[in-house]
Amino acid sequence: MKKIMLALGLMASATLAQAATYNIDTRGAHAFVQFKIKHLGYSWLLGRFNTFDGQFEYDASAPEKSSVFVEIDTASIDSNHAERDKHLKGSDFLNVSKFPKSTFKSTGFEATGESGGIISGQFTLHGVTKDISFPVSVIGEGSDPWGGYRAGFAGTTTLKLADYGIDYNLGPASTHVDIELHIEGVRR
């Protein structure tokens, strides 16, 4: 009987250790896609995308099996200035009427320690898809006060605008944009 109980316990542990699917918590506003770019080389212009969605697979005991998919509504860009946002949504930059979505779909993950790694995938912006890789950090995971289970991550990458067909001249200091992802997910 003890052997059967031990075997059942090990099977239950193995089930708990498998990768879980998490929905990115955009409904509770616990996830952010932000950007910053130099404005003429004199200061930073900061902003975010207010509407996005996605999910990720994560298992702390097998992080190499992690994956993520994020879809961003490009028309939701918000730089805290309506006229600038109108320009950013237009044909000089995001051209949201032609390219309403931007996506990231991971193709691999390489753990670089207990608290993070390098995620690789295909990023699509302005109708152009490129392979990118960037570091991500595990922020934490555990039970939440509402009976769910959550996990959170952060990552930053720098993109060259011209690589995505955005070539509006903002000056030589403004050719790249930093994208920051702060993602919290709720396990399904």
trRosetta pair geometry for C-beta under 8 A, 3 or more apart (Angstrom, degrees):
i j d omega theta_ij theta_ji phi_ij phi_ji
1 4 5.7 -53 -153 33 35 111
1 5 6.5 33 151 -17 67 105
2 5 5.7 -55 -148 38 34 111
2 6 6.2 36 153 -20 67 107
3 6 5.6 -52 -145 37 31 113
3 7 6.2 33 154 -20 64 106
4 7 5.7 -54 -147 37 30 112
4 8 6.3 30 153 -17 65 106
5 8 5.7 -54 -147 38 31 111
5 9 6.3 34 152 -21 64 106
6 9 5.6 -54 -148 36 30 114
6 10 6.4 29 154 -17 64 105
7 10 5.8 -53 -147 37 31 110
7 11 6.4 32 153 -19 64 105
8 11 5.6 -53 -146 36 32 112
8 12 6.4 33 154 -19 65 105
9 12 5.7 -54 -148 36 30 111
9 13 6.4 31 153 -18 64 105
10 13 5.6 -52 -147 36 33 113
10 14 6.3 35 153 -21 65 104
11 14 5.7 -53 -148 35 32 113
11 15 6.5 35 151 -21 63 103
12 15 5.6 -52 -151 33 33 113
12 16 6.5 31 152 -17 65 105
13 16 5.7 -56 -149 37 33 110
13 17 6.3 29 154 -20 66 110
14 17 5.7 -59 -147 37 31 111
14 18 7.2 48 152 -40 61 92
15 18 6.0 -40 -162 3 36 115
17 59 6.6 74 166 -165 57 117
17 61 5.0 -17 -165 33 105 150
17 62 7.8 89 157 -5 93 103
18 59 6.2 -83 161 -102 25 140
19 57 4.8 32 166 175 127 102
19 58 6.4 155 -149 75 85 15
19 59 3.9 -91 -88 -32 63 116
19 62 6.7 -81 -60 72 95 112
19 65 5.4 -115 -62 112 138 124
19 66 7.5 -178 -129 -90 123 49
20 57 7.1 169 81 -148 31 62
20 58 6.5 -30 58 64 77 67
20 59 6.8 124 5 -77 69 77
20 149 7.7 -8 128 95 165 129
20 187 4.9 -5 147 -139 137 112
20 188 7.2 -175 176 40 90 78
21 55 5.9 10 -176 172 95 126
21 56 7.6 167 -151 88 55 32
21 57 5.6 -32 -95 -95 64 73
21 187 7.2 113 79 -150 45 62
21 188 4.8 -2 85 14 98 123
22 55 6.2 164 84 -160 49 74
22 56 5.3 -13 58 61 101 78
22 57 7.6 169 15 -89 79 24
22 58 6.3 -5 -2 20 124 110
22 150 7.6 94 -141 -141 127 48
22 151 5.8 -107 -76 42 161 104
22 185 2.9 79 146 137 124 132
22 186 6.1 146 -158 63 83 26
22 187 5.2 -47 -95 -86 80 50
22 188 7.0 -154 -98 -16 26 76
23 54 8.0 156 -157 97 53 39
23 55 5.2 -40 -104 -101 48 93
23 185 6.0 157 72 -157 29 89
23 186 5.5 -21 58 58 87 86
23 188 6.3 92 -22 -67 96 88
24 31 4.9 27 176 -59 99 172
24 52 7.6 -38 105 114 147 93
24 53 6.4 165 61 -163 115 42
24 54 4.6 40 -1 67 135 77
24 55 6.3 -131 -14 -82 81 36
24 56 7.1 76 -62 -6 89 94
24 70 7.0 56 -33 -107 160 90
24 183 5.6 -63 -128 -154 107 100
24 184 7.4 105 -154 73 62 43
24 185 5.2 -52 -92 -95 43 87
25 28 4.7 -27 172 45 109 106
25 29 7.7 -48 132 36 87 16
25 30 4.1 2 99 56 125 109
25 31 5.5 143 67 -20 65 106
25 150 7.3 -13 -30 -127 141 116
25 184 4.9 -35 36 95 120 91
25 185 6.1 177 -17 -115 85 27
25 186 5.3 91 -73 -21 105 99
26 29 7.0 29 -171 -84 42 39
26 30 7.9 -119 -81 45 21 61
26 31 5.4 -62 -78 54 64 116
26 51 7.7 79 179 -145 142 44
26 52 6.2 -167 -98 75 144 64
26 53 5.8 -94 12 -96 148 63
30 150 8.0 -44 131 -150 153 142
30 152 7.8 -92 155 -100 107 118
30 184 4.0 -59 136 60 109 134
31 52 7.6 -110 115 79 117 108
31 182 6.4 179 -151 99 48 66
31 183 4.9 26 -134 -127 108 51
31 184 5.4 -141 -68 34 81 70
31 185 7.7 49 -74 -65 130 59
32 48 6.1 -57 -167 -141 95 131
32 180 7.4 1 110 107 101 95
32 181 7.5 168 88 -153 60 36
32 182 4.4 14 49 53 97 106
33 48 6.2 126 83 -162 56 78
33 49 4.6 -17 83 44 115 106
33 52 5.4 54 1 0 137 159
33 70 7.4 142 -79 170 133 141
33 72 6.0 -102 91 -105 169 125
33 179 7.1 -14 -171 -169 85 97
33 180 7.5 161 -156 83 39 56
33 181 5.9 -5 -107 -106 71 71
34 46 7.0 -8 -177 -171 109 90
34 47 7.0 167 -157 94 67 39
34 48 4.5 -38 -103 -97 68 88
34 49 8.0 -147 -80 13 30 68
34 179 7.5 151 83 -159 47 49
34 180 4.5 -14 65 61 97 104
34 182 7.3 22 3 4 109 105
35 46 7.3 163 88 -154 52 48
35 47 5.4 -12 59 66 92 85
35 48 7.0 167 14 -89 72 36
35 49 7.9 61 -11 -25 107 87
35 177 5.4 0 -169 173 117 113
35 178 6.5 151 -157 81 60 56
35 179 5.4 -23 -100 -101 86 61
35 180 7.1 -176 -82 17 33 77
36 44 5.0 -4 -171 -173 114 115
36 45 6.7 159 -153 78 60 48
36 46 5.0 -17 -100 -101 90 70
36 47 7.6 157 -83 22 47 63
36 177 7.2 162 78 -162 34 70
36 178 4.9 -9 58 57 85 107
36 180 7.6 31 0 -10 97 112
37 44 7.3 139 71 -155 26 67
37 45 5.3 -20 65 58 79 100
37 170 7.6 31 146 111 126 162
37 174 5.7 69 163 -150 103 88
37 176 7.3 -175 -127 98 88 45
37 177 4.4 -38 -79 -109 109 81
37 178 7.2 -180 -72 19 55 71
38 41 5.4 39 153 -89 131 36
38 42 7.6 127 180 32 92 40
38 43 7.3 147 -154 81 64 28
38 44 6.2 -54 -101 -100 49 55
38 45 7.4 78 166 11 8 85
38 173 4.6 -79 106 137 147 100
38 174 4.9 -130 77 -86 85 76
39 42 6.1 -54 91 55 81 84
39 43 5.1 -13 50 67 109 79
39 44 6.8 119 1 -161 91 7
39 45 4.4 99 -55 -37 109 105
39 170 7.6 -86 -137 179 44 119
39 174 6.8 52 -108 -92 20 132
40 43 7.9 25 53 28 85 70
40 170 6.8 -114 -72 169 54 80
40 171 5.0 80 -133 13 54 154
40 173 6.8 48 150 58 23 118
40 174 6.6 -15 -61 -31 24 132
41 171 5.8 -103 -15 123 103 137
41 172 7.3 17 -59 72 130 71
41 173 3.0 109 -84 25 94 159
41 174 6.8 -109 -46 -35 67 87
45 79 6.3 1 171 -156 103 125
45 84 8.0 -144 -158 176 133 151
46 79 7.2 149 91 -144 41 74
46 80 7.8 23 84 9 83 122
47 77 6.2 26 154 -175 137 84
47 78 5.8 171 -164 88 93 48
47 79 3.7 -48 -89 -94 125 69
47 80 7.0 -148 -105 0 78 80
47 88 7.9 -151 167 -111 179 176
48 77 7.8 167 91 -149 33 48
48 78 5.5 -18 64 62 76 98
49 52 5.5 69 112 -39 119 115
49 72 4.9 12 144 -160 165 115
49 73 6.8 156 180 63 111 64
49 74 7.2 -58 -124 -115 124 34
49 76 5.0 78 -170 91 72 102
49 77 5.8 -34 -99 -90 72 53
49 78 7.2 146 -108 15 22 85
50 73 7.9 -48 72 69 67 110
50 76 4.2 -130 52 174 81 111
50 77 7.9 -152 4 -66 84 5
50 78 5.2 59 -36 -13 109 132
51 72 7.5 119 95 -163 61 55
51 73 3.9 -13 94 40 111 130
51 75 7.8 -8 48 73 126 76
51 76 3.7 -175 24 -71 92 159
52 70 6.1 15 170 -178 121 96
52 71 6.3 174 -157 90 74 47
52 72 4.3 -22 -104 -106 111 64
52 73 6.4 -146 -76 11 55 74
52 76 7.3 -144 -40 64 72 146
53 70 7.5 167 88 -150 33 57
53 71 5.6 -12 61 59 79 94
54 68 6.7 44 155 179 130 81
54 69 5.0 -163 -151 100 101 61
54 70 3.8 -59 -52 -102 160 52
54 71 5.9 155 -71 11 90 67
54 183 8.0 -50 76 -134 120 130
55 68 7.5 -164 101 -144 41 55
55 69 6.0 10 53 53 70 93
55 185 7.0 97 -144 -137 54 132
56 66 6.8 7 175 -172 105 90
56 67 6.4 -175 -153 93 66 49
56 68 4.0 -13 -105 -103 103 80
56 69 7.4 178 -81 21 58 57
56 153 7.8 -42 71 17 173 138
56 183 7.2 80 -12 143 140 144
56 185 5.7 -132 40 -48 101 161
57 65 6.9 -75 123 132 119 84
57 66 5.9 179 91 -145 75 44
57 67 4.6 28 37 43 108 87
57 68 7.6 -139 25 -65 63 49
58 63 7.4 1 -152 -122 76 68
58 66 5.1 25 -104 -117 65 101
58 141 7.8 -161 119 -90 136 147
58 151 5.4 -135 81 99 153 164
58 185 7.7 140 10 59 130 140
59 62 4.7 10 94 50 120 85
59 63 7.0 -147 78 -74 62 40
59 65 6.0 5 37 67 115 117
59 66 7.3 -154 29 -72 65 75
60 63 6.6 6 -142 -64 31 91
60 138 7.7 77 -112 -131 96 157
60 141 6.9 -143 -55 39 126 149
62 65 4.7 22 129 11 108 117
63 66 5.3 -12 -170 -21 59 119
63 109 6.3 -110 148 126 79 129
63 111 4.5 97 80 -76 128 118
63 117 6.2 152 137 -12 132 145
64 109 5.8 -176 -139 85 37 89
64 110 7.0 25 -115 -109 88 37
64 111 6.0 -80 -61 -12 78 102
65 109 7.6 -45 45 50 13 120
66 106 7.4 -31 120 118 78 164
66 109 4.4 4 62 12 100 167
66 119 7.4 -77 103 -104 117 106
67 106 4.8 -169 -150 71 63 121
67 109 7.2 -133 -73 -20 46 119
68 104 7.0 1 110 111 102 104
68 105 7.8 -167 95 -141 57 34
68 106 4.7 77 43 -17 74 125
68 119 6.8 3 24 -162 123 148
68 121 7.4 -89 66 -52 88 159
68 183 7.7 51 -142 135 138 175
69 103 7.3 -14 -168 -169 80 102
69 104 7.2 178 -146 90 38 61
69 105 5.1 10 -112 -110 86 75
69 106 7.2 -110 -63 11 56 80
70 103 6.7 164 87 -153 56 55
70 104 4.8 13 49 48 99 98
70 181 7.4 -121 -55 -128 170 134
70 183 7.8 -106 -85 -97 130 135
71 101 5.7 -23 -169 -160 97 115
71 102 7.5 151 -159 78 49 45
71 103 5.0 -14 -105 -102 69 89
72 76 7.4 -129 178 49 78 114
72 101 6.7 135 71 -160 53 59
72 102 4.3 -18 60 62 110 95
72 103 7.2 -166 18 -75 76 39
73 76 4.4 70 90 -8 102 115
73 100 6.8 -22 -147 166 68 82
73 101 6.7 -36 -101 -101 44 65
74 77 6.4 -1 178 -34 56 103
74 89 7.4 140 133 -125 90 75
74 94 4.7 -179 171 178 126 133
74 96 4.7 -163 100 -110 106 95
74 99 6.2 27 21 112 160 84
74 100 6.0 -162 36 -166 100 30
74 101 6.6 -154 -12 -91 96 11
74 102 5.4 97 -68 -17 102 102
74 125 8.0 126 -94 -143 127 76
75 89 5.9 55 -125 -132 65 121
75 96 4.3 119 -75 180 79 150
75 100 6.3 -18 -19 -142 107 80
77 85 5.8 174 101 -144 93 90
77 88 5.3 -114 114 113 152 131
77 89 6.3 -170 42 -70 121 84
77 94 6.5 178 -26 -14 146 160
77 96 7.8 -139 3 -67 112 134
78 85 6.4 -1 -115 -105 37 135
79 84 5.1 -77 77 104 133 124
79 85 5.6 -177 28 -72 91 82
79 88 6.6 119 -11 -15 131 154
81 84 4.0 45 94 21 114 116
81 85 6.4 165 83 -19 58 86
82 85 5.6 -57 -145 36 29 113
82 86 6.5 34 155 -23 64 102
83 86 5.6 -49 -151 30 33 115
83 87 6.8 32 150 -16 63 102
84 87 5.6 -55 -155 37 37 112
84 88 6.2 36 149 -19 69 106
85 88 5.5 -52 -142 38 34 112
85 89 6.2 33 156 -19 66 106
86 89 5.9 -57 -148 37 28 110
86 90 6.6 36 151 -33 60 107
87 90 5.6 -54 -153 22 33 119
87 92 6.4 -23 179 52 82 130
87 93 6.9 75 136 3 69 125
88 93 4.7 -52 -151 72 50 156
88 94 5.9 39 155 1 72 110
89 93 7.3 12 -13 71 11 108
89 94 5.7 -41 -125 61 35 115
89 95 7.9 118 163 -79 45 10
89 96 4.6 -38 -161 5 85 126
90 93 6.5 71 64 32 63 84
90 94 7.7 85 45 51 28 72
90 95 6.8 0 149 -89 29 53
91 95 4.8 48 -114 -96 50 99
91 98 7.9 59 -105 7 81 126
92 168 4.4 62 177 -85 94 141
93 166 5.7 35 -144 -143 52 121
93 168 6.1 -53 -71 8 71 142
94 99 6.6 -131 169 77 69 110
94 125 8.0 -77 -127 -175 80 90
94 126 6.5 -126 -141 -83 45 89
94 166 7.6 0 -71 -97 41 130
95 98 4.6 -17 145 41 110 110
95 99 5.4 66 89 21 90 101
95 126 6.5 82 39 -133 106 84
96 99 6.5 -78 -117 72 29 65
96 100 5.6 65 -177 -105 72 56
97 100 7.3 16 -133 -66 14 89
98 127 7.2 -35 131 -46 104 127
99 102 7.4 52 152 -66 106 75
99 125 7.6 77 157 179 142 40
99 126 5.3 146 64 -126 175 31
99 127 5.0 -110 -93 -39 124 83
101 124 7.7 28 114 100 84 117
102 123 7.6 10 176 -178 95 80
102 124 6.0 -171 -153 95 55 70
102 125 4.7 21 -130 -100 116 71
102 126 7.8 13 -96 -20 103 52
103 122 7.8 16 105 105 95 86
103 123 7.3 -173 94 -146 50 43
103 124 4.8 18 48 43 84 109
104 121 5.6 81 179 104 82 136
104 122 7.3 170 -148 85 48 46
104 123 4.9 -8 -102 -103 84 78
104 124 7.7 -161 -71 21 42 68
104 132 8.0 -61 -130 55 106 119
105 121 5.4 -169 92 -172 40 118
105 122 5.3 -6 57 54 90 93
106 109 6.6 12 177 -52 138 92
106 119 5.4 -64 -121 -176 120 106
106 120 6.7 98 -156 79 75 45
106 121 3.8 -84 -110 -75 37 128
107 120 5.3 -58 62 109 90 92
107 121 4.9 153 0 -108 78 55
107 122 6.4 73 -34 -19 117 84
107 131 7.5 -42 24 -132 144 99
108 119 7.5 167 92 -156 51 49
108 120 4.6 4 59 53 92 111
108 121 7.5 -173 29 -64 58 65
109 117 5.6 77 176 105 87 139
109 118 7.2 165 -154 84 51 49
109 119 5.1 -15 -106 -107 84 71
109 120 7.3 -160 -74 21 38 74
110 117 5.3 -173 91 -177 47 113
110 118 4.8 -3 56 54 100 96
110 120 7.7 43 -4 -12 97 106
111 116 7.6 146 -148 108 62 30
111 117 4.2 -79 -112 -83 33 132
112 116 6.0 -24 55 99 97 78
112 117 4.7 149 3 -115 80 56
112 118 6.2 73 -34 -17 121 85
112 135 7.4 -47 26 -128 147 99
113 116 6.1 17 60 49 93 71
113 117 7.4 -173 34 -70 59 68
114 138 7.8 -83 137 40 59 134
115 137 5.7 8 146 -157 92 83
115 138 5.0 -128 -157 46 57 96
116 135 6.3 42 157 -178 130 90
116 136 5.5 -169 -151 96 96 53
116 137 4.1 -43 -82 -107 131 51
116 138 5.7 -151 -69 -2 63 74
117 135 7.3 -166 111 -142 23 65
117 136 6.4 -8 62 56 62 86
118 133 5.4 25 172 176 108 108
118 134 7.0 175 -149 90 72 16
118 135 5.7 -45 -95 -92 67 57
118 136 7.5 142 -113 14 19 78
119 133 6.8 179 89 -147 39 63
119 134 6.4 -20 58 61 82 66
119 135 7.9 115 14 -138 75 12
119 136 5.2 30 -9 -7 116 126
119 155 6.7 -44 29 -112 123 160
120 131 6.8 9 -176 -175 98 94
120 132 7.2 -176 -146 95 58 41
120 133 4.2 -21 -96 -96 82 93
121 131 7.3 -169 107 -144 21 62
121 132 6.7 -19 65 60 63 76
121 133 7.8 127 13 -88 55 54
122 129 5.3 10 -180 -175 108 108
122 130 7.2 161 -150 80 63 27
122 131 6.0 -41 -95 -93 65 58
122 132 7.7 119 -122 18 20 77
123 129 7.0 163 82 -148 37 59
123 130 5.8 -22 62 63 87 79
123 131 7.9 122 17 -129 78 12
123 132 4.9 1 3 14 124 127
123 159 7.6 -117 113 -98 151 131
124 127 7.4 -8 -176 -137 96 9
124 128 6.9 171 -147 84 61 36
124 129 4.4 -24 -92 -92 87 81
125 128 6.3 -25 69 59 62 84
125 159 7.4 51 28 176 157 161
125 164 4.5 -15 88 -149 105 147
125 166 7.9 -46 130 -19 112 122
126 164 4.6 107 42 155 122 100
126 165 5.0 -157 127 62 129 105
126 166 5.7 -154 -64 -47 167 96
127 165 6.8 -21 63 36 97 150
128 163 7.1 179 126 137 146 63
128 164 4.6 -174 58 -140 129 59
128 165 5.3 157 -32 -6 134 108
130 163 6.0 17 -63 153 159 119
130 164 7.1 -97 -8 -78 125 82
132 157 6.1 66 163 -169 133 154
132 159 7.4 -42 -105 -94 148 94
134 155 5.5 107 113 174 112 113
134 156 6.6 -138 175 88 130 36
134 157 3.6 -88 -84 -81 153 104
135 155 6.3 -176 99 -136 47 87
135 156 7.4 -4 66 49 85 71
136 153 5.2 12 176 178 116 118
136 154 6.8 163 -155 83 69 36
136 155 3.7 -40 -97 -76 79 115
136 181 7.8 -33 -113 74 104 117
137 153 6.6 159 79 -157 45 68
137 154 5.3 -13 55 59 96 87
137 155 7.1 166 12 -75 65 62
138 141 7.3 -48 -173 -21 110 100
138 151 7.6 -50 -148 -174 93 98
138 152 7.7 107 -169 85 54 56
138 153 5.9 -40 -107 -102 43 80
139 152 3.9 -44 60 102 123 103
139 153 6.0 -156 -1 -86 92 21
139 154 5.9 81 -55 -13 111 98
139 184 7.8 -61 61 -88 139 85
140 151 7.4 -152 105 -143 41 52
140 152 5.8 12 52 46 67 102
141 149 7.4 32 178 172 91 88
141 150 6.5 -158 -141 101 61 52
141 151 3.8 -5 -103 -105 108 81
141 152 7.1 -177 -74 15 62 64
142 149 7.0 -109 150 -148 20 75
142 150 6.9 -14 62 58 47 76
143 147 7.8 -31 -165 -143 101 20
143 148 7.3 151 -154 88 59 38
143 149 5.6 -43 -97 -100 53 70
143 150 7.8 90 -155 17 10 79
144 147 7.4 -33 75 38 80 24
144 148 4.8 -2 41 66 115 86
144 149 6.9 -167 0 -92 85 18
144 150 5.1 63 -49 -9 115 117
144 186 7.6 -47 2 -117 146 94
148 186 5.1 -17 168 -155 146 103
148 187 6.6 166 -179 46 88 80
149 186 7.4 118 71 -160 47 57
149 187 4.2 -8 76 23 99 130
150 184 5.8 6 -175 -179 120 98
150 185 6.5 161 -151 82 69 45
150 186 5.6 -34 -96 -98 82 56
150 187 7.0 -137 -78 -10 30 83
151 184 7.4 173 88 -151 35 57
151 185 5.6 -12 59 57 80 95
151 187 7.3 72 -4 -55 98 94
152 182 7.7 5 -173 179 105 70
152 183 6.5 173 -149 95 61 53
152 184 4.2 -19 -98 -101 100 78
152 185 7.3 172 -83 15 50 65
153 181 7.5 4 106 115 92 104
153 182 8.0 -174 93 -149 48 36
153 183 5.1 -7 60 62 87 100
154 180 7.3 -10 -168 -174 92 90
154 181 6.6 168 -151 91 45 64
154 182 5.1 0 -108 -107 90 68
154 183 7.3 176 -82 21 41 70
155 180 7.5 169 89 -153 44 49
155 181 4.8 2 56 53 87 107
155 183 8.0 -3 15 6 95 110
156 178 6.2 -2 -171 -175 106 101
156 179 6.9 164 -151 84 55 51
156 180 4.9 -14 -101 -103 88 72
156 181 7.4 -166 -74 21 42 70
157 178 7.4 166 87 -152 34 57
157 179 5.4 -10 61 57 82 98
158 176 5.2 20 177 172 104 124
158 177 7.2 167 -153 83 61 35
158 178 5.2 -31 -98 -97 78 67
158 179 7.6 173 -91 16 26 74
159 163 6.7 -123 -177 54 83 123
159 164 6.8 18 165 -16 125 126
159 176 6.5 162 81 -156 38 74
159 177 5.5 -17 60 60 92 85
159 179 6.3 34 -5 -11 112 115
160 163 4.4 87 79 -10 96 110
160 164 7.8 159 92 0 59 83
160 175 6.2 -3 -147 144 79 93
160 176 5.4 -42 -96 -98 54 84
161 164 6.2 -75 -165 46 41 98
161 166 4.1 -80 177 84 97 107
161 167 7.0 162 119 -79 101 38
161 168 7.9 -68 145 40 144 76
161 175 6.1 -135 28 -175 103 50
161 176 6.8 -153 -14 -98 82 28
161 177 6.2 79 -64 -10 95 104
162 165 7.5 58 -166 -72 39 12
162 166 6.8 -108 -78 69 31 57
162 167 5.2 59 -110 -93 83 85
162 175 6.7 -18 -12 -166 106 99
170 174 3.6 -75 105 96 116 140
170 175 7.6 -176 58 -65 97 46
171 174 5.1 68 62 18 82 107
172 175 6.6 -19 -160 -27 40 114
